[in-house]
């Protein structure tokens, strides 16, 4: 057996830089000599900001939106399906209950000319666990014990718990982009500039120029040998908007071809009647929720008045007071639906435990019940709540959403709400550093399974960093992830939701659809709006 140390490639200086050029945002471009058959250009608009291009440092939809299109994965799903299959892998299978063996395809290359081998695979997973960034996805690798290189094309994942039903999906998730070990740091985040300069890409597209959260230009990569079809469009321009109303104007006037994440419900309603564009809708795996920081919320563990029973009563009284249906109809005009549990409707194991447990027992609010809960715990009212939301990452309607939440809570006479907002780049740092006692988050799943709405949030040392921990829930999450009996696994998933609902680590609010608006001459949008929740550039054309 050859050791990983002897296979590991020698590091040397990355290739020369790529100038950040001004991007052409309309018209057609000639085939750039990249992927055969790819031609023309498309411009996609979004308000969904990037945190970092380094897969170890970001765990958000805006960053993964790019990663999906430029980095290779061992496992992936084709447009129209959420089932995963080998991507740059030739094969992937359990060779023992705790060993998952992946064999790579031969002749894989990074866009910079470096060989893509099993050494890169080990490097990618080792650095995720070593860096363990607060805003990174390393928590998804909770079952990974070690990664072993057998030879240049073979890697074995040694798992802590046997029969992991989720592991193949994890290999298609934000924790699993494969990165070039000759460009990326093994123990620290690598800057976006160094990643782009190093041409460290091997997905369907490469990044040819990059201006952080302003403009990105993608070129079809002829060296991609993965599961996805070759790109149909040679050049994709990605334009970022600070104001979604400007994005709406640009798509309806044909200045951009596609608008995605996020347009307001009012804008979507307006665009639906515009003959020049088409409103496309896909499966709704997105959820919106409020996170409670168990250390810093009222009566939290590190506050002067720390009291676990009173802290729980505050969370329960908030749950009793929220009218989700009013938010869904008044703010989002039906593009979001009320969500009464932690796993959204449509996935195996989903329940509506919060609907009966809080409020009027039928999904509506109950101020009297909230008052009784606080009185029984000896909580003085009004309780002051410092509630934070984000105005750009989740769309401008977040302002209306949280203004209505503030109004609902204060209407009970039980709460005084100090409502504040912060833009995403700072928000993503603050929320994991105990700055916000209560705050808004949204979630697009990494894979289409109930586990992805449970493990990242509720196991100890979770992505939320909200100091929630329950050993019994840890054990149940481990059990559902490794249970081969479908009925038993469903019961475990239901039990987790019930136990979390009783403690309210988070308060689920809404479940939304994927909505994309595109020019009527744009093809392929519906193909990528599937239950994998991954937006694929390679299927788009006009």
N, C-alpha and C positions, 0 to 999 in steps of 0.2 A: 504493500500500500504506500502510495506517495503522500507525503505530508503536505499540509497547506502551505507551510513555510517555504518549501522548495518550489512549489508551483507559483507562489505569489509573484506577480510581475514587478520588475524594477520600475520605480517612479522616476520620471524625468519631466523636464519643464513642458508645460502645455503649449499647444500650437499658438501661432500669432493671433492677435485680436481681430474682432469684427467691429467695424465702425457702426455706430448707431445712426442709421440713415433716416431721413424723413420718408414716411410711408405714403404711397399712393393709395387713396381711399375710395377710388371709384374707377370704373372702366375695366377692361380686360388686359391681362398681361400675357405675353407669349410664354410658351413652355420654357422653363428655366433649365432644361436639360437634366432635370431630376428624375422623378418616377416616370417611366414610359406610360403614355396615355393620359397623364395628368396635364391639364392646361387651364389657362385663364386664372382669374383671381376672384376672391370673395372677401367682403368686409363684414365682420361680426362685431356687434356692439354689446357691451356689458357694463353694469355698475359694480360687478362683483370683484372686489380688489384681491390682489395677490399679497400674501404675507412674505413668502420666500419661495424660490424655485427649488430649494434644497428639501428633498422629501423627509429629512429628519427634523425639519424645523417648522413644518406647517401641517395643519390638520383642518383645513377649511375648504369649502367648495371652490372658491376662486382660485386657490393655488392648485388644487387637484384638477381643475378644468384644463390647465396647461399641461400638467404632468401626464395626464391620460394620453395626450397627443404626441408627446416628445420622448418619454422614457419607455423602455421595454419592460415587460412584465413576464413572469414565468407562467401565470395563468391569466386568462382574460375571457370576456364574453363577446360574442359577435352582436352587432346591432339587431335589435328585435328580440333578444333573449337575455335572461339573467343567469343562465347556466354557464359555468366556467369550464374552459378546456385549455390544454397547453397552448401557450402563445409563442414565445421564443424557445420554449421547451419542445423537445421531440416527444417526451413522455413524462408523466408524473403520476406516482402511485405509492401507496403504502407497501413497503417491503417487510414491515413488521408492525405491530400495533403502535409502536412509538417511533417508527422511522419512516419518513416520507422522502422518497428518492426521486430526484429530477435529473433528467438527461437533456442537455441543451442540443439544439440543432448545430450542425457543423458550419464553420465559416462565418460566424456572426462577427460583425464589425461595428464599432462606434463610428459616428460621422467624422471624427477626427483621424480615423485610420487605425486606432488601437484595436487589438483583438478583444472581443467580449467573451470571457470564459467563466468557468465555475468560480474562479478566484474573485471575480467581480461580484458574483452572487453572495458568497460568504462575506465579503467586505461590506456589502450593502446592508445585510441583516446585523452584522456585528456592530456597525457604527450606529444603527438605529438604537440598539440597546445601550451602547456606551454613552451616546450623547443624551438620550432620554430627555429631549427638550420639553419644557413646560407646554409649549404649543405644538408639539410633535405627536405623531401617532404611535409611539413605541408601546403604549398600553395595549394595542391590538396584538402584540407579540407575547402576551402573558403566558402562553403555553410553549414557547420556544426555549429549549434548554441550551442547545448549541447547534452550530452549523458546520458540517464537515465536508471538505473537498476530497473526493476520491481520485479524480483526474481532471483534465482540462474541461471535460464536458459533463462531469457527474458531481452532484452535490447531494448530501444527505442532511435533512433536517431532523434532529433528535428532539422529540417532544416530551414534555414533562408528564402529560397525561395521555393515556392510550385512547385510540379510536376517536380522534378529534374530528367531529363532523364538519367543523368550520374551516379547518386549515386550508383546503384548496381555495375557498373564498378569500381567506386572509391574503393569499398570494396574489390576489387581484386588487388588493385594497391600497389605501394611501400609505400603509407601512411597507409596501412591497415593490415600489419602483426599483429597478436595478440601476446602479450608478457606476460610473467609470472610476476605478480606484486610482488611476493616474491623474485624475483631476480633482476629486473630492478629498477633503481632509478626513482622516480616520476617527478623529476625536473632537471635532468642532464643526460648526455649520460653515458651509462654503458659500461665498457671496454669489448673488445672481450674476454679477459682472464676470466672475471667474468661470462660472458654469457656461455662460454664453461664449466667452472668449475661448474656453477649452473645447467647444463643440461637443459637449458630453451628452449627446443624444443618439438614440437608436430606435425610436418609435417611428410611426408613420410620417412624422414631420420633424424637422429641426427648426431651431430659432435662428433666423438670419440677422435680425436686429431687434433691439430690446430697449425700451424706455419705460422704466418702472411705473406701472399703473397709469400709463398714458397710451403707448402704442407698442405692439409686438407684431413682428412679421414672421410667419412660418413658411418654410419651403418643404415641399414633398421630398422625402428621403428615399432614394432608390436602393439603399442598403437594408431596408427593413424586411425581415423575413418571418414576421409573426403571423398570428391568426387572422388579423384584420385584413380586409381587402386593400389593395393599393389605392392611394388617394386619387380621387377624380379631379381635384382642383390643385393646380401647381402652387399657388400662393394664397395663403389665408392671412388677412390683416385683422388684428384684434384691437379694437379701439375702446378705451375706457372712458366712462362718463361719470362726472361727479353729480350730475343732475339727470334723473331719469326722464324728465320732461323733454330735455334736449335729445335724448336717445329716441324718444317717441317721435319727435319731429323729423329726425334724420331717417328713420325707417319708413315713415309714411311718405316722405319726399324722395325716397330712393337714394339717399346719400350713403346709406349702409344697406347691406343685403339681409342681415339677420339681427334681431334684437333679442337678447336673452338675459335673464336675471339682472335686474328685476324691473318690471314695469308695474305701475300701480293698477289696481283693479279698475279704476275709472278709465285709465289709458287703454287697457285691454278691451274694455267695453266699447270705447270709442273706435279703436282700430278694427274691431270686428265688422264694422259697417263700411270700412274703407275698401274700395274695389281693387286697389293697387297692392294690397298685402293680404296674407293669410295668417290667421291665428291658429297655431298648432298646440294641441294639448296632449300630454302623456300621463302615465301612471304617477300617482301622487305619493311619493315616499317621504317628502319633506315634512318635518314637524317644527313647530315653534313652541317654546317653553320658557318658564322663569326658573332660574337657578338660585337656590338658597345657599349662602356660604355659612356653614355650620359654626365657624369661628367668629364671624363678624356681624351676622344678622342680629336683630334684637334678642337679647338673652343668649347670644352665642357663647361658645366655650371660652373665647378670649376677650369677652367684654366685661366691664366692671360688675355688671349685674348678672353674670353667667348663671343660667338655670335651664337645664335641658327640658324640663316639663313645660316651662313657660315658652321656650323657643318653639317647641312642637305645637303648642296651642296657637301661637302666632301663625305658623305655617298653615295649620288646619283652618283657622278663621279666614285667612286669605283665600284658601280653596273654597270655603263656604260662600264667599262674597263675589266671586267672578262669574260673569255672564258670558260664556264663550260664544253662544249663538248670536248675541248682539254684536260682538266683535266681528264674527264671520260675515254677518249680513250687512252691517252698517259700514265697516271699514273695507272689507274685501269682496263684498258683493257676490258671495258664493264661490269665489275662486279658492277659498279655504273653507274647511268644515271644522266644527267643534271636535276636539280630541279629548277623550275621557280616560285614556290610559297611556302606557309607555310604549307599547307596540301599536303602530297605526293599523287601522282597519284594512283587511285584505291579506295580511300575513298570518301564517299559522301561529296560533297561540294568542292572538290579540284578544283582549277583553275590554270591558268598559267599567272597570272597578271603581274609578273615581266618580262615575255618574251616580252610583247608589251610595257611596261612602260620604260624599260631601254635598253641601247645598241642599236643595229641596228633594233630593233623591231621584230626580228625573232630569238632571243636567242643568237646572236653573239655580240661581243664587238663593240664599236664605240668610238674611242679616240677623234674624233672631237666633238662629243656630250658631252663627259666628259669635254673637254676643255671649251666649251661654258658655261656649267653649272657652272664651277668654276669662269670663268670671270664675268658672270652675277652677281655672289654673291660677287665679289671683293676679291676673295681668291688668295693670292700670291702663285706661284708655284716655285719649286716643294714643295708639302706638305709632311712633314715628318710623316711617319706612324710607330708606334711601334707595331708590330704585333707578337703575341705569339701563338705558337702551342705546342701540346703535342706529344712526340715521342713514348710513350709506350701504352697508353690507347687505341688509335685508330689505332695502327699498325705502323710499320716502314715506310709504304708508305706515312704517313703524312709528312715526311720530303720532299719527292719528290713533294707532292701536294702543300705544301706551298712555296717551292722553285719556282715552276711554277707560283703560284699566285704572288709572288714577281716579277718574271720576266715579267709577263703580265702587272702589274701595272707600273713598271719602264719603260717598253718599250713605254709607252705613253708620257714620259717626264714630267708627271704631279706629280709624286710621287717619294719619296725616302723611301724605306722600310727597317727598321731595324728589321730583323727577328730573333726571339729568341725562345728557347724551354725549357720546364721544365717538369720533370717527374710527374706522375699523383698525387701522394699523396700530394705533395706540390702545384701542379697546381690547384687542387680542392679547396684548401684553398685560394690561391692568387687571383683566378679569381673573387671570391665573396667579396674580400676585396679591390677592386678598384686598384689592382696592374697592371692590363693589360688594356690599352686603347682599343685595338682591340684583339680578341682572338678566337681561334678555339673551337667549341664544336660539339659534335654529340648527337644524341637522338634516343633511342629505346622507343617506346610508352609504357605507363603503361596500356593502354587499347586501343582497336581497334576502335577509334572514332576520328573524326576531332577535337573534343574539346580538346583532349590531346596534340595536336600540337598548341593550341591557349591559353588556360587558364594558363598553367604553365609559359608561356613566356611573355604574353602581358597584363595581368591584373596588376593593381598596386600592389606593393610588391610581384613581381613575383620571380620565382626561379633563374632567371638570375642575379638579383640584379644589373641591369645595369641602373637603375634610369629612365627607361621609364615609363610614365604614361599618360593615355588618358581617361578621364571620359566617353567619348562616346564609346570607345572600351570596357571599363569595363561593361557598360550597355548592349552592344551587346553580350558579352560573357555570361553574366547572362541570357540574353534572349534566346540564342541558347541552353543553358543548360537546360532550363525549358519549351521549346516550344514543345508541343505535335504534332503540325501539321508539317509533314515531309517537305512539300514544303516551308513553312515559315522558318523552321529551316535551311534548305539548303541555303536560301537567306541570312539569318543572317551570316552564316559561310562564304559565298562569300563576304559579305560586310566587315567583319572583315579583311579578307585577303587583300582587296583593300585598306582599311584605314591604315593597317600596312605597306603595300608596299609603300605607299606615304611617310611614315616617316622613314622606314628602321631601326627598332629597331634591327633586325638581317638581314643578307644577306644569304638566303638559297643557297646551292651550289650543293649538290649531294643527290641522293636517292639510297640506296643499297639493295642488296639481303642478306638474311641470308645464309652463306656458312659454312658447317661443313665437315671435312674430317675424315673418319673413316676406320678402317680395314674392309676388305670385309666380315669378320665373325661377325661383330657387327650388331645387329638388333635394330630397334626402332627409329633410328635417324630421318627418315622422318616423323614419327608420332609426334615428338615434334617440328618440324619446321613448325609451323602454324601461323596464323594471330594474335594469342595472344602474339607472340614474347617471350614466356616463355620457357626456356630450362628445360625439365623435366628429372630428373635422373630415375624416377620410370619405364619408358618404355624401358630403355636400357638393353640389354643383349647380350651375345655371347655364 
